[in-house]
Structure formats: C-alpha cells, structure tokens
Amino acid sequence: MSCKKQTETVNVDATDQNIALFYNSELERCITFLDSIAMSNTTAERISYYKKARQHFKAMEPILASIDKNNYKSLNAPNILQVQEEDLTDVKIRNPFGFQVIEELLHDEDEDEASLRNALTITSDRLKLLQRNTHIKLKDYHLIWLLRDQIMRTAATGITGFDSPVLGQALTESQYTTQTLIALIDICKDKFSSKAIYEDLRASFKEGIAALDSDFDTFDRFGFIKNYTDPQLKLVLKTQEDWNVSFPFEMAISNNTSSFFGANTVNVLYFSDYKSDTLYLKQKEIFGKALFNDQVLSRNNDMACASCHIKDKAFTDGKKTFDARQVRNSPTLTYSAYQQSFFMDGRAGSLEGQVVGVAENHDEFNLPMDSIVRRVLQNPTYQVAIDSLYGRKRIDFNIRHAIASYVRSLNSYDSKFDKNIEGIESSLTAEEKQGFNLFMGKAACATCHFPPLFNGTVPPHYNDTEVELLGVPGANDTINAVISGDLGRYNVFGTKQRKHFFKTPTVRNVNVTGPYMHNGVYTTLEDVVDFYNRGGGKGIGIHEEFQTLPFDELNLTIAEQESLVAFMKTLTDADFIEK
C-alpha cells in the first residue's frame, strides 16, 4: 500500500484573513500576559498582568463568542461549581476555570497559590488550544450576527458587572469590546455601499466608548441604551440592508431587531423545539386558550390551568401556594416562554413537556394524557380544531402544543418602562430611572435577571436558563432564619450540589405576582429587596456552601431600595394595571 501526499488549497477571503490577524494578535497577547502572572512575585504585579490579559481577552470576545460559543462560555464562566445534568446516569460536576476564577483567586485573602496556578494553567492551555485550532471563515450574515450579538451583550451583561466580579471593570471592558467592533467594520469598510452608514455606525461606537468612561455606580444605563445601544442596532439593520444580507435562519435575537427592548427583539419561537409548527398559529393560540381555561382536563373536572394562573394577576393566583397540597408558589406565565427549562426546578425542557407534568401530577390534574385526549375529542368544537389545525395527527402532542402556543403569546411588552425606553412616551420619574440604573449596576439584580426579559436565560445566545441558590428562608425571619425545606433542583437528579437551587424567574409584572420566592415567603417587594440587600441567606444567618449571590451585602440606602421597588413596578404590563 502507498499513499500520495495531497496538498489542499484553501482560498482565504481577505476579510477573513484580516479578522484572523486581528484575532490571533489579541489571542497571542492575552496568553503572554496570562502566563506572566505565574512568573510574578507580587500581588500588585500579578493583578497588573491579569488586567492586561483580560483586556486582550475582551478584545477577542466579539469574535470568540461568535465562532466558538462553548469555549467562550468556559473561559468567561463565573467562579461557581459547574453542574451538568443530562439524566440520572450522566451527571457531571466540574470546577470552573477561566478569567473570573483567576480574578477572584488573585484577590483571595487566603492566597490559595495551588488553586491559582491550576486555574492559570488550565486557562492558558485552553487559549493555546484555540490558537492551534481556530479557523475563521465568516459569511456576511455571520458578521451581522456578530455585531448585533455584541451590541446586545454589552447592554445585557457588559454594563452590569456580570463578568467582572471583583475589579468592577465592566464599563472599561465594554470599551474594549466596542473598540473591536470599530476594528471589524473598518476591516469590512469596502462592503458598505453607503459610506454614510459606515461612518454613522463607527461614530456611534466611538461615542459609546466615550460614554462608557464613567463611574460604575453612577453610570446612566438608561441613557446609554437609548442613546447608543438602540441607534447601533438600527444602524446594523441598515448595514445588513446595505450589504444585501440574507439569513439562512433566525437565532434567538431577531434578524430584524431595531431596539434592545423591542417586542420582537427576542424570537419567542427560538425557545420551542417545534419552531416550524407555525401554520395557523393564531388559531392554535385561540384553541390553546380554550383548553387552558377548561376544567375537563383534570380528573375531577374541578381544575384548569387558569385555576392557578389567573389572567388578572398576570397568570398567578396571589397565594403563597395554591392549596395545602402544593409546596411552591404559582409563577407568572407572562414571558415564561423565554426559557430553556420549565417548572421552578427546571425539570421540563419545553412548555409542551410542562403540560405533561401538570397532567400527571397527583396534586394537580391527576389525569394521564391519553385520558385527556379522549375527553378533548368528546367536545365537537375541539374535534374540529384538532382536525383543521393539526390534521388529527399526534393528538396528544398537539393538545399540549396548542396550550403552549397560547402561553407563548402572553408577552405584551407594553409596560410603562417599555414605552419610555422605546420612546413612545416620556413619563418615567427620576426615582424610577435611578431604580433601573441601580438594578443594572450597584444592586447587581441584572447579573441574574438579564434584560430585556429580566429572567435567568443568559443573553445574547439564550442557550441556558440559570438556577440559583439564594438561601431563601422558610419563614420571614431575619433573626432565627432557617432555609426552606424544599430541596428544589436536587429532587430532579439527586445531585447534592443542587440542593435548594431554583430557576431565576422574570421580574416583569412582579408588582402583581406576589407573594414572592418559590415558597411565597415574602409578601412585598420591599421584603424581597431587603433580603437581597442583606446578602441573601448568608446575610440572615443561613450558610450554604454553594450560595450563588455575588456579594455579601449590597449596602443600598433606604432611598436606593425604594428606587429599586419603584422601577420594578414600572415593568407591569398595561393589562395588569388597575384602572
């Protein structure tokens, strides 16, 4: 046997080549400064090298996050134990690594040298692996996605301090990532037919960088989103039209996004496994609404979805728990579709799957899906809907799909806040604006409740919905607090590192969805803010090894706490405001 050595000719586009040169240069510098940390003798010198390494990593961020989402996520992960639960036989527990871990270790008073060196080695090795294996080939629509994602990322997580846990360099780091966007459109300058669009986009990025040169606690995030994020998104939309870009499909962020808080900015169908099942969608929503309100779906004909999810209460029920048999509060269904897991413990992977959980729960419908199918088919109106909308196929699934389609429609985006940030009206008070800025900054709310959805699904890719351990007490007691007995996510797979973990819900409509927390322990928003201000469970004497809140205490003044509550009340949709 013999073989001939073949040489493969790769045609490298000039744009790709220049982007690769930029990316590899930043990557090389990042590795150099990161490796210098281990060779340094003083803490000050190590932190100096870290800041430089981090600067070049953030300069890489728009490109890396676009071409290799998984490695970007790993390298930028928070210093929290990583738990992956696929099924009972496949649970993986991993220690985090990457820049946030290194940042915290460099500032650790105990100076755990071994842990620091291990994190440095793993992070450097991963970066060197990227250096050896990255091949950049971007079509025009990839470049548009890259620009749009980074603009969204900056507004959603960059300016909140999400990934700068100790140094608080979020605004400076957002300048680095925006400077990269300028470099990229400079590389792509010849693609623009309209030089005005190129110049306007470049100018907006430059002006945004200047605006980011600010104190973290006093930075006007409301003004930044209105004056820079939204204009940049509109200019990207003009850019894709100028380049005559066509997209093969739509990701989580709509291909026609023109504003950060727009009603169609986040593509709700991205969160469904059945994205193509959109034929007669409005009629399916109407059919689903009828099923949602029908008690025939329960064993004793005495319970419907609407029993626990009342429309006037933003689809909650206003109770700590529905009845004595329930152990958890009924969450709002508004904006609930924008998640990758469902139920408070995340045990269902879709809204359609959640319906099965309710049907088979002995304390809820207590009726298997095959029995529900028989009951639905006994209704002549429902029979017609099944036949005309679904062709009488997969009846079990299609009943669930109809209900899920209705739930996916419960997103109005017409709150006072939405109307103001979108420029429809100008009625926010100074206190309410300050509350938003606190929510997004000093109070650290947005590091878990990510805008624009204000839930725990991480933008801009929206692939993960976070679960958190807050240390919620069983009773509203700050003196002798004891953690709630509900083990949350632990009950799904029995992973001890997930005891008392619950999914992060949306803050939209929160003014009408009390009482709060998974067990309804707090009756007012003031109680909730006080809990977080104290540092969660840890602040009231509950000590859990894996608590995920980023700070011990927030040190908010009474006036700041009041501003936070005032802002959250502006997130109430028009349908739920008392007339």
Secondary structure, 3 states (H helix, E strand, C coil): CCCCCCCCCCCCCHHHHHHHHHHHHHHHHHHHHHHHHHCCCCHHHHHHHHHHHHHHHHHHHHHHHHHCHHHHHHHCCCCCCEEEEEECCEEEEECCCCHHHHHHHHCCCCCCHHHHHHHHHHHHHHHHHHHHHCCCCCCHHHHHHHHHHHHHHHHHCHHHCCCCCCCCCHHHHHHHHHHHHHHHHHHCHHHCCCHHHHHHHHHHHHHHHHHCCCCCCCCCHHHHHHHHHHHHHHHHHHHHHHCCCCCCCCCCECCCCCCCCCCCCECHHHHCCCCCCCCCHHHHHHHHHHHHCCHHHCCCCCCCHHHHCEHHHCCECCCCCCCCCCCCCCCCCCCCCCCCCECCCCCECCHHHHHHHHHHCCCCCCCCHHHHHHHHHCCHHHHHHHHHHHCCCCHHHHHHHHHHHHHCCCCCCCCHHHHHHCCCCCCCCHHHHHHHHHHHCCCCHHHCCECCCCECECCCCCCCECEECCCCECCCCCCCCCECCCCECHHHHCCHHHCCEEECCCCCCHHHCCCECCCCCECCHHHHHHHHHCCHHHHHCCCCCCCCCCCCCCCCCHHHHHHHHHHHHCCCCHHHCCC
